[in-house]
């Protein structure tokens, strides 16, 4: 019986992809002016934590780059981020059915809260697990398992919804039902190779998936 739905934040509930790419462009141009990055390379940075990304580029500058990135990201956030269609409607339906909702993100908790409040969505969610709440980020199961513990849920009572490979693999490593959104920046065909249990075309369809799982199993 599904009792809770956990969501990734960036790229799942709100379209932060243009913001993330722009922030990486500015940050990398500042710290690594002699290197160039294609959009495809920048897309690979969406999902991992900032530490993982910057460690792979220049470990000695990681802390500086993270601080600079977060400053630029916060300055640009409100003008560049958009909420995806049907997200609020879908969340309202789930809350009306007494489904518990939570966020499991690879970004810091305070920026998740900022984004939720900006779009007046913070009241939908009972718990938030951010990068700074765990030692091992997705695809390690720790963040999702922590969220489940906070909601007092078992693995067969949870669906995890995300938009990239880290989300799907993190869900599978946690042994919960996985669902990827069709509006993922990398596209559905790319995500299919990671074998999500469901592909979501409209956030309002989540309630149908829950009813199907509760009736027939996944």
C-alpha positions in Angstrom: 0.0 0.0 0.0 1.6 3.3 -1.1 1.6 5.9 1.7 4.2 8.3 0.5 5.7 9.9 -2.6 9.2 11.3 -2.5 10.4 13.7 -5.2 13.7 15.0 -6.5 13.5 18.8 -6.8 15.5 20.2 -9.7 14.3 19.0 -13.1 11.4 17.1 -11.5 9.1 19.7 -9.8 10.7 22.9 -11.2 12.8 23.5 -14.3 16.1 24.6 -12.9 18.1 23.2 -15.8 18.7 26.6 -17.6 19.7 28.1 -14.3 22.1 25.2 -13.4 23.7 25.3 -16.9 24.1 29.1 -16.8 25.6 29.0 -13.3 28.1 26.3 -14.3 29.1 28.3 -17.3 29.8 31.4 -15.3 31.6 29.5 -12.5 33.8 27.4 -14.8 34.7 30.5 -17.0 35.8 32.2 -13.8 37.9 29.4 -12.3 38.9 27.4 -15.4 39.1 30.0 -18.2 41.3 27.9 -20.4 38.9 25.0 -20.6 35.7 24.9 -22.6 32.6 22.7 -21.9 29.9 21.6 -24.3 26.2 21.7 -23.2 26.3 17.9 -23.2 29.2 18.0 -20.7 27.4 20.5 -18.5 24.3 18.3 -18.5 26.4 15.6 -16.9 26.8 17.9 -13.9 23.0 17.8 -13.2 22.4 15.1 -10.7 25.7 14.7 -8.8 26.5 17.0 -5.9 28.5 20.1 -6.4 31.4 18.6 -4.5 31.4 15.5 -6.7 31.3 17.7 -9.9 34.0 20.2 -8.8 36.2 17.5 -7.3 36.3 15.9 -10.8 37.5 19.2 -12.4 39.9 20.7 -9.9 39.9 19.3 -6.4 42.1 22.1 -4.9 39.5 24.7 -6.0 36.4 22.7 -5.0 35.4 24.7 -1.9 36.0 28.1 -3.7 34.0 26.9 -6.7 31.1 25.7 -4.6 30.9 29.0 -2.7 31.0 31.0 -6.0 28.5 28.7 -7.7 25.9 29.0 -4.9 26.3 32.8 -4.8 25.6 33.1 -8.6 22.8 30.5 -8.4 21.0 32.3 -5.7 21.2 35.6 -7.5 19.8 34.2 -10.7 17.3 31.7 -9.2 14.0 33.6 -9.0 14.3 35.0 -12.6 15.3 31.8 -14.3 13.4 29.0 -12.6 9.9 27.9 -13.7 7.5 25.4 -12.3 6.5 22.5 -14.6 2.9 22.3 -15.8 0.5 20.1 -13.7 2.9 19.9 -10.7 0.8 21.9 -8.3 -2.4 20.2 -9.5 -0.8 16.8 -9.0 0.4 17.6 -5.5 -3.0 18.9 -4.5 -4.6 15.6 -5.7 -2.0 13.5 -3.7 -2.6 15.6 -0.5 -6.3 15.3 -0.9 -5.8 11.5 -0.9 -3.7 11.7 2.3 -0.5 10.7 0.6 2.5 11.9 2.5 5.0 14.0 0.4 8.7 14.6 0.7 11.7 16.0 -1.1 15.0 14.1 -1.6 17.5 16.4 -3.3 21.2 16.6 -4.0 21.2 20.4 -3.3 21.4 22.1 0.0 18.2 22.1 2.1 18.0 25.9 2.4 17.9 26.3 -1.4 15.2 23.6 -1.7 13.2 25.5 0.8 13.8 28.7 -1.0 12.5 27.2 -4.3 9.5 25.6 -2.6 8.5 28.9 -1.0 9.1 30.9 -4.2 6.4 28.7 -5.9 4.2 28.5 -2.8 4.7 24.7 -2.6 6.3 24.3 0.8 3.0 23.5 2.5 2.7 20.3 0.5 5.8 18.6 1.9 6.2 17.0 5.3 9.9 16.4 5.1 13.0 17.5 3.1 16.3 15.7 2.8 19.0 17.8 1.3 22.7 17.2 0.4 23.7 18.5 3.9 21.5 16.0 5.7 23.4 12.9 4.5 26.9 11.6 4.1 26.3 9.7 0.9 24.1 11.3 -1.8 22.0 9.6 -4.5 22.5 7.1 -6.1 23.5 5.8 -2.6 20.2 4.7 -0.9 21.0 6.8 2.3 18.9 9.9 1.4 15.8 8.0 0.4 16.1 5.6 3.3 16.5 8.6 5.6 13.3 10.2 4.2 11.4 6.9 4.6 12.5 6.7 8.2 11.4 10.3 8.8 7.9 9.4 7.4 7.9 6.0 9.2 7.4 4.2 5.9 8.6 0.8 4.6 10.0 0.2 1.1 6.8 -1.2 -0.3 4.9 2.0 0.8 7.0 4.5 -1.2 7.3 5.8 -4.8 10.3 7.9 -5.7 10.0 10.4 -8.6 13.0 11.9 -10.4 14.4 13.1 -13.7 17.9 11.6 -14.0 19.9 8.4 -13.6 20.9 9.2 -10.1 17.3 9.3 -9.1 16.3 6.0 -10.7 19.4 4.2 -9.4 18.9 5.7 -6.0 15.3 4.5 -5.9 16.3 1.0 -7.0 19.2 0.9 -4.5 16.5 1.8 -1.9 14.2 -1.0 -3.3 11.3 1.4 -3.8 9.1 1.9 -6.9 10.8 4.3 -9.3 9.1 6.8 -11.6 10.8 9.2 -14.0 9.2 12.3 -15.5 8.8 12.6 -19.3 10.0 16.2 -19.2 13.5 15.2 -18.0 16.1 17.3 -19.8 18.0 14.3 -21.1 14.8 12.8 -22.5 12.7 9.7 -21.8 14.7 7.5 -24.2 17.9 8.2 -22.3 16.2 7.4 -18.9 14.6 4.2 -20.2 18.0 2.5 -20.1 17.9 2.7 -16.3 14.6 0.8 -16.2 12.3 3.0 -14.1 9.1 1.2 -13.1 7.0 4.0 -14.5 7.2 7.0 -16.8 5.1 10.0 -15.8 3.7 12.2 -18.5 1.5 14.3 -16.2 2.0 14.8 -12.5 -1.7 14.3 -12.0 -1.3 10.7 -13.3 0.6 9.8 -10.1 -2.6 9.0 -8.3 -3.5 6.5 -11.0 -0.1 4.8 -10.6 -0.7 4.7 -6.8 -4.1 3.1 -7.3 -2.7 0.6 -9.8 0.1 -0.4 -7.4 -2.3 -0.7 -4.5 -4.6 -2.9 -6.5 -2.3 -5.0 -8.6 1.2 -4.4 -7.4 3.9 -2.7 -9.5 
